[in-house]
Amino acid sequence: MARKPVTTRRGRFVKLAGMTASVAGQYAGQRARRLFGREDDEAARSEHYTRMAGQIADTLGELKGAVMKVGQIASQTQDFLPKEFSDALQKLQKEAPPMPFEVIVEQIESELGKTIGEAFEYLQETPYAAASIGQVHRARLQSGEDVIVKVQYPGVDESCDSDLRQLRTALRLGGLLKMPKESVDQLFGEIRERLQEELDYENEARNLRQFREFHADDAKVIIPAVIDSHSTRRILTLELVEGDHISEVTADRYDQATLNEIGTRIFHTMADQLFRFHAIHGDPHAGNFAFRPDGTLIMYDFGCVKKLKPAIVEAYRKALIAALNEDYEALDRHLIDLGARVGSQPAVDEDYYAMWRDILIKPFDTNAPYDFAQSEIHKDVAAKTTTVFKYLDYFKPPVESIFIDRMIAGHYWMMKRLGVQAAFRPELEAYLHPKRRKARSATESG
């Protein structure tokens, strides 16, 4: 049975304030024990972080909304919070418990100004999916068209700013933030901006139209169309476009050639959005994608779209070229331009860059197919995370490009779960050197 949701701003504040007080008390107790020499080993500190993070994750999952979304983002970056906290927040990536159906019905009728019976031939009670700021129900219009209806949880948009302030306070008082105040300000400002956009379903409808147009040339990239008559700022109705969840992509229906085709299509949509469209699908977890045995890729949920400044895309492109060419002096400069490196610090040791380059560049280090199913890049990264402490003051979370990193990480895990085998070095080179690609195309056509 679904728990009665906390939908008022005051109710959410009280819940978060209680969590904050508990976390602050735990942190103060831990500091006191360390001060008196009763607790100073790494294992005890890790256990403390894990216990504290579990409590925070449980509260965020119950409240949903902005704080749960921040938790999802935090779970994907080790620069933001301690590893124990990121690990605890991984469960927020899974589908959230649904809201009671009567709450959903009330929200739809309030937004559309008509009863469910007037708006739809039927509305399925069991959610199609449930997430951080809303849930999706299958329905049929009176015209007979099958659709899905995305319904925003009541009170989430009104409490967004206060939720974020309270969460930030909890993280600060719990001693969990590992960044200078300036970086924290930038990061939370970026998250707030993306959340405000994501809470506006009219904005998502515009994003859907733009991305449908951008990917219109590939008939096997499908993005659902918006049903304007049944959409508002808090309700978004889309045509029903179904495919297989990644867990349903099995060898009896998808052969290796099809998986490779899908992997190549995933790479091209990602690279096109980054290098050509300068706008990326900012929530790239497996639940927002579906697949078909003919190689079709279906993309959902365009609430979180990061529009990129041309200068950031150019700095990212140059950084990748420098890394591929093992030009670490140039890489250092471009990371400063990207906002990932503190420019006032001296140059970083080239051996440090070489170590990370050799780990991260593996799928692109050869023209031979790379087997993502066997990839252990994530394990290699985890094994080297302690080395970051040597250069902790040299780097900072790249706020402008954090969603690029999030996109790449999400796509890596999809490639791995699908078992894609493909050679992406030539594909990447074409995006990094577009003038060469145009010149080659002109020569071939001539």
Salt bridges, closest charged atoms under 4 A:
GLU39 OE1 - ARG33 NE 3.22
ASP40 OD1 - ARG34 NE 3.99
ASP40 OD1 - ARG45 NH2 3.55
GLU42 OE1 - ARG45 NH1 3.59
GLU47 OE2 - ARG51 NH1 3.93
ASP58 OD1 - LYS91 NZ 2.52
GLU62 OE1 - ARG3 NH1 2.97
GLU62 OE2 - LYS15 NZ 3.38
ASP87 OD2 - LYS83 NZ 2.84
GLU111 OE2 - ARG234 NH1 3.06
GLU121 OE2 - ARG140 NH1 3.62
ASP146 OD1 - ARG140 NE 2.76
ASP157 OD2 - ARG234 NE 2.82
ASP161 OD1 - ARG192 NE 2.82
ASP163 OD2 - ARG12 NH2 2.55
ASP185 OD1 - ARG168 NH2 2.44
ASP185 OD2 - LYS181 NZ 2.90
GLU190 OE2 - ARG194 NH1 2.73
GLU190 OE2 - LYS306 NZ 3.17
GLU193 OE2 - ARG194 NH2 3.47
GLU197 OE2 - ARG194 NH2 2.96
GLU198 OE2 - LYS69 NZ 3.22
ASP200 OD2 - ARG233 NH1 3.17
GLU204 OE1 - LYS150 NZ 2.81
ASP218 OD2 - ARG265 NE 2.99
ASP228 OD1 - ARG209 NH2 2.48
GLU239 OE2 - ARG212 NH1 3.68
GLU242 OE2 - ARG138 NH1 3.28
ASP244 OD2 - ARG253 NH1 2.77
GLU261 OE2 - LYS220 NZ 3.41
GLU261 OE2 - ARG265 NH1 3.11
ASP272 OD1 - ARG276 NH1 3.27
ASP283 OD2 - LYS69 NZ 3.13
ASP283 OD1 - ARG406 NH2 3.28
ASP301 OD1 - LYS150 NZ 3.25
GLU314 OE2 - ARG317 NH2 2.64
GLU314 OE2 - LYS318 NZ 3.87
ASP332 OD2 - ARG341 NH2 2.72
ASP358 OD1 - ARG357 NH1 3.52
ASP365 OD1 - ARG357 NH2 3.43
GLU376 OE2 - LYS379 NZ 3.80
ASP380 OD2 - LYS362 NZ 2.74
GLU400 OE1 - LYS306 NZ 3.59
GLU400 OE2 - LYS309 NZ 3.52
GLU427 OE1 - HIS268 NE2 2.70
GLU429 OE2 - ARG425 NE 2.86
GLU429 OE1 - HIS433 NE2 3.29
